[in-house]
Amino acid sequence: MLGDSDKVEFVGFPKIGSLGFDKETNTYLINSEDDLIAFRDYVNDWMHDCQGFTFKLTKDIDLDGENWTPIGNGSHQFKGTFDGGNHKISNLSITTGNNNYVGLFSRNYGTIKDVSLVNANVSGRFYVGAFTGCNYGTIENCAVEGSVSGEYYVGGIVGENNEGTVKNSFAATTISGDRCVGAIVGNNKGTGSINLRKYPFIPAFLIEKYGIAKNTVNAKAIVVLSEAVGGLNHGINVSKFAVTMKQNNPKAICMYCSFFEPLVSFASF
């Protein structure tokens, strides 16, 4: 039973598992793996899109041993804000290879920001990305390291960007698929935007691991451009992108790879 202080704390907002709540900012606080699962189940089982709600990580979370079920399902998708607080989620694993719309989130209609996925292993069939299978909202200041695989619409961050926005995000991933495969986005659809920046968001753990100089792209940072990736061909002119990267970062190495082969991508957008 809730005490009086809890009743005041959650006025106007439902209590979700053991998640904390910051009444000054009306923000749910995710403090553990159990809290992250409770948040997911609130969307999936309670059928709530969380529009107008903000969820924030307060510490790094390790999902080792958990075969992750994406946040969101066919009936209800996430429309709130997921704020990673510049924390990491390690060992995200999705290995049910025949599913569609696969990632930390199934589909995203809200905002996902300021979070890194470390040692992610994500596989599916169509619409596969480490953060979301299909993005209709905004993803910014996000990074992923690991592997992503599928058949069609496979991207390091997003499988398909459907009139959404992906900006200032980074991927160091091994990606494999058959069609519409991209380092950041597999396919960019409609008015979707992928915003390039001279100085991409690169989290500290990747800077340390790969020796990437802060706020730059040096010779150790390889920008991989696939010949037939939707996220580049449909949204960005590959040749123009390579020239721009070279102008902004003379030491950057721009490599072209066939989408018929798995590729390792150090892509900065």
Solvent accessible surface area in square Angstrom, and as a share of the most:
residue,aa,sasa,rsa
1,M,240,1.07
2,L,66,0.33
3,G,36,0.35
4,D,115,0.60
5,S,87,0.56
6,D,46,0.24
7,K,114,0.48
8,V,91,0.53
9,E,51,0.23
10,F,16,0.07
11,V,107,0.62
12,G,75,0.72
13,F,41,0.17
14,P,51,0.32
15,K,82,0.35
16,I,3,0.01
17,G,45,0.43
18,S,84,0.54
19,L,2,0.01
20,G,22,0.22
21,F,11,0.05
22,D,47,0.24
23,K,119,0.51
24,E,150,0.67
25,T,90,0.52
26,N,73,0.37
27,T,10,0.06
28,Y,0,0.00
29,L,47,0.23
30,I,0,0.00
31,N,54,0.28
32,S,45,0.29
33,E,54,0.24
34,D,103,0.53
35,D,5,0.02
36,L,0,0.00
37,I,36,0.18
38,A,25,0.19
39,F,0,0.00
40,R,24,0.09
41,D,44,0.23
42,Y,9,0.03
43,V,0,0.00
44,N,19,0.10
45,D,97,0.50
46,W,145,0.51
47,M,113,0.50
48,H,60,0.27
49,D,37,0.19
50,C,0,0.00
51,Q,122,0.54
52,G,71,0.68
53,F,25,0.10
54,T,38,0.22
55,F,0,0.00
56,K,76,0.32
57,L,1,0.00
58,T,52,0.30
59,K,104,0.44
60,D,73,0.38
61,I,6,0.03
62,D,76,0.40
63,L,0,0.00
64,D,104,0.54
65,G,85,0.81
66,E,41,0.18
67,N,80,0.41
68,W,5,0.02
69,T,74,0.43
70,P,23,0.15
71,I,0,0.00
72,G,6,0.05
73,N,49,0.25
74,G,74,0.71
75,S,85,0.55
76,H,56,0.25
77,Q,16,0.07
78,F,0,0.00
79,K,84,0.35
80,G,5,0.05
81,T,33,0.19
82,F,0,0.00
83,D,20,0.10
84,G,0,0.00
85,G,21,0.21
86,N,115,0.59
87,H,48,0.21
88,K,61,0.26
89,I,0,0.00
90,S,24,0.16
91,N,34,0.18
92,L,0,0.00
93,S,30,0.20
94,I,3,0.01
95,T,74,0.43
96,T,65,0.38
97,G,36,0.35
98,N,129,0.66
99,N,77,0.39
100,N,69,0.35
101,Y,55,0.21
102,V,3,0.01
103,G,0,0.00
104,L,0,0.00
105,F,0,0.00
106,S,7,0.05
107,R,45,0.17
108,N,0,0.00
109,Y,89,0.34
110,G,9,0.09
111,T,35,0.20
112,I,0,0.00
113,K,59,0.25
114,D,30,0.15
115,V,1,0.00
116,S,5,0.03
117,L,0,0.00
118,V,26,0.15
119,N,93,0.48
120,A,3,0.02
121,N,70,0.36
122,V,1,0.00
123,S,23,0.15
124,G,6,0.06
125,R,103,0.38
126,F,48,0.20
127,Y,44,0.17
128,V,0,0.00
129,G,0,0.00
130,A,0,0.00
131,F,0,0.00
132,T,0,0.00
133,G,0,0.00
134,C,1,0.01
135,N,0,0.00
136,Y,72,0.27
137,G,13,0.12
138,T,35,0.20
139,I,0,0.00
140,E,44,0.20
141,N,40,0.21
142,C,0,0.00
143,A,0,0.00
144,V,0,0.00
145,E,15,0.07
146,G,21,0.20
147,S,38,0.25
148,V,1,0.01
149,S,39,0.25
150,G,16,0.15
151,E,64,0.29
152,Y,75,0.28
153,Y,55,0.21
154,V,0,0.00
155,G,0,0.00
156,G,0,0.00
157,I,0,0.00
158,V,0,0.00
159,G,0,0.00
160,E,9,0.04
161,N,0,0.00
162,N,24,0.12
163,E,105,0.47
164,G,4,0.04
165,T,35,0.20
166,V,0,0.00
167,K,65,0.28
168,N,16,0.08
169,S,0,0.00
170,F,3,0.01
171,A,0,0.00
172,A,6,0.04
173,T,2,0.01
174,T,57,0.33
175,I,0,0.00
176,S,35,0.22
177,G,13,0.12
178,D,81,0.42
179,R,142,0.52
180,C,20,0.12
181,V,2,0.01
182,G,0,0.00
183,A,4,0.03
184,I,3,0.01
185,V,3,0.02
186,G,0,0.00
187,N,17,0.09
188,N,14,0.07
189,K,99,0.42
190,G,64,0.61
191,T,114,0.67
192,G,10,0.09
193,S,39,0.25
194,I,17,0.09
195,N,60,0.31
196,L,66,0.33
197,R,127,0.46
198,K,94,0.40
199,Y,101,0.38
200,P,9,0.06
201,F,44,0.18
202,I,17,0.09
203,P,15,0.09
204,A,80,0.62
205,F,42,0.17
206,L,0,0.00
207,I,39,0.20
208,E,149,0.67
209,K,129,0.55
210,Y,57,0.22
211,G,34,0.32
212,I,1,0.01
213,A,44,0.34
214,K,150,0.64
215,N,91,0.47
216,T,42,0.25
217,V,4,0.02
218,N,31,0.16
219,A,56,0.43
220,K,133,0.56
221,A,4,0.03
222,I,48,0.24
223,V,1,0.00
224,V,4,0.02
225,L,0,0.00
226,S,2,0.02
227,E,107,0.48
228,A,38,0.29
229,V,0,0.00
230,G,1,0.01
231,G,1,0.01
232,L,6,0.03
233,N,80,0.41
234,H,127,0.57
235,G,39,0.37
236,I,26,0.13
237,N,94,0.48
238,V,19,0.11
239,S,72,0.46
240,K,141,0.60
241,F,2,0.01
242,A,12,0.09
243,V,82,0.47
244,T,44,0.26
245,M,8,0.04
246,K,92,0.39
247,Q,134,0.60
248,N,53,0.27
249,N,4,0.02
250,P,106,0.67
251,K,139,0.59
252,A,0,0.00
253,I,71,0.36
254,C,28,0.17
255,M,84,0.37
256,Y,109,0.41
257,C,33,0.20
258,S,36,0.23
259,F,31,0.13
260,F,155,0.65
261,E,112,0.50
262,P,90,0.56
263,L,6,0.03
264,V,83,0.48
265,S,0,0.00
266,F,30,0.13
267,A,0,0.00
268,S,5,0.03
269,F,3,0.01
